Amino acid sequence: MNRPGDDGMSDRIRPQPGIMEIVPYAGGESRIEGMGEVLKLSSNENPFGPSAGAVRAYRDAAHRLHRYPSEDHAALRAAIGAVHGLDAARMICGAGSDEILGLLCQAYAGPGDEVIHTEHGFAMYPILARAAGATPVCVPERARVVDVGAILGACTARTRLVFIANPANPTGTMIGGQEIVRLADGLPPQALLVLDGAYAEYVEGFDGGASLVEMRENVVMTRTFSKIHGLGGLRIGWGYGPAHVIDVLNRIRAPFNLSQAQQDAAEAAVRDLEHVTRCRKENTRLRAWLSDALRALGVDVDDSSANFILARFASREEAEACDAHLKSEGIIVRRVAGYGLPEALRITIGDEAACRRVAHAVTEFRRAATEGGA
Ligand SMILES: *Cc1c(COP(=O)(O)O)cnc(C)c1O
C-alpha cells in the first residue's frame, strides 16, 4: 500500500521544494452564515461594475466559441497601447496580473534565489516566489509605507525580483516617483523591479511607472482589469517591460492563456475612458467622505490612494469586534491580520449607499463601546 496518510502527504510522490510551505491564498469572504443579501466590501471590486461596452463585447464573443482565441492578443495590446500611449510590442497579457507576476517568478527566480516583498505587501508575491522554488524575503515598511532604504539594504547577490505595489494593498499608501527611481537605480545588477499598478488608475495622472519602464532595463509594470475596469471575474491583466523581459515571458506563456471573450471585453473596457473617469471620481469623493467619517469616530485611517481604506483600531480585539458588528449588519470587509495588520480592517469603497451603511454601522459600534463604559 502506498496510500497517502491523513495529512494528504505521500512518501514517494513529492512536490518541488518550497511548495508545501505555501499558505494558500484566501480571497475576500462573500457570504455570511444565515444571511441572504450581503454587502461585499472585501475584495476591492468596482461597485459600478464593468463598462457596458465590455459586457456587450463579452456577449458577442459567444458566437465564436468554437474558434481558438488570438494567441498574441494583438488587438488588445494595440488598444491598451493607444489609450495609455505605450508601445504594444513591449506588452504581455495574462489571466489577471497574477499570471504575469507568476511568469516573472518562473522566468527569473528559482532555488537559491531571493524574491523581495514588503511587510504588508500583497500575499501573492511570496506564494508565487515559493511556487518557483525561490525564497521570499520580507522587508519591513515604515509606518505602513514601503521603505526604499530598507529594500536596498536587504538586497544581496541572490536577489532576482523586487515586488512592490504602488499604490499598495492593503495599506493604500504610495511612494513617489523619485523614490521609485532611487529603488530601480540602487538594485543589484541581476535584480528586476516589478511595479504592481493594480490601483494605478485610481490616481489621476499617474502612469503606474510606465515611463520608468521605458527608461530602464530593470523595471517591469503590471496592471489589471480586475479593479477600476470592474472585470475581476473575467481574469485579465497585462505587463509592460523592456523588450528582453517581454520576450522571455512570451516563451513560457501558454499560447491560449486568454479566451477571445476576455480579450474582447478588455479591449472595450480600456477604450471606455468615460467609465474609468466616472469610477475614479466617485471613488475619490466617497473615499474622502468615508475616511473623514471614520476619523470623526476616532478610527485611524491613513490617506489612501486606492479604492479601499485601511481602518485602524486600538487593538486586535476592537478590530475583531467591529468586524463582527459589521457582519451582523450584513457588511463584509477584509480582516488583514495575515498582512501583519491585526488591529485593522480593509474596507473597499463601495457606492454612496454602501459607504453610508459602513459609516452608520461603525457609528453604532463605537457608540455601544462608549456606552459599555470602556
Ligand atoms: C487586486 C490586485 C491585483 C490584481 O490581481 P488580478 O490577478 O489581476 O485580479 C494585483 N496586485 C494587487 C496588489 C492587487 O491588490
The ligand as an SDF file (V2000), in Angstrom:
LIG
                    3D

 15 15  0  0  0  0  0  0  0  0999 V2000
   -6.1510   43.0070   -6.8940 C   0  0  0  0  0  0  0  0  0  0  0  0
   -4.6820   43.0350   -7.0280 C   0  0  0  0  0  0  0  0  0  0  0  0
   -4.0680   42.5270   -8.1580 C   0  0  0  0  0  0  0  0  0  0  0  0
   -4.8940   42.0430   -9.3100 C   0  0  0  0  0  0  0  0  0  0  0  0
   -4.8400   40.7020   -9.4850 O   0  0  0  0  0  0  0  0  0  0  0  0
   -5.5680   40.0900  -10.7610 P   0  0  0  0  0  0  0  0  0  0  0  0
   -4.9110   38.7720  -10.8720 O   0  0  0  0  0  0  0  0  0  0  0  0
   -5.2460   40.9800  -11.9110 O   0  0  0  0  0  0  0  0  0  0  0  0
   -7.0240   40.0450  -10.4670 O   0  0  0  0  0  0  0  0  0  0  0  0
   -2.6850   42.5680   -8.2640 C   0  0  0  0  0  0  0  0  0  0  0  0
   -1.9490   43.1270   -7.2850 N   0  0  0  0  0  0  0  0  0  0  0  0
   -2.5150   43.6660   -6.1950 C   0  0  0  0  0  0  0  0  0  0  0  0
   -1.6570   44.3130   -5.1730 C   0  0  0  0  0  0  0  0  0  0  0  0
   -3.8880   43.6140   -6.0300 C   0  0  0  0  0  0  0  0  0  0  0  0
   -4.4490   44.1210   -4.9250 O   0  0  0  0  0  0  0  0  0  0  0  0
  1  2  1  0
  2  3  1  0
  2 14  2  0
  3  4  1  0
  3 10  2  0
  4  5  1  0
  5  6  1  0
  6  7  2  0
  6  8  1  0
  6  9  1  0
 10 11  1  0
 11 12  2  0
 12 13  1  0
 12 14  1  0
 14 15  1  0
M  END
$$$$
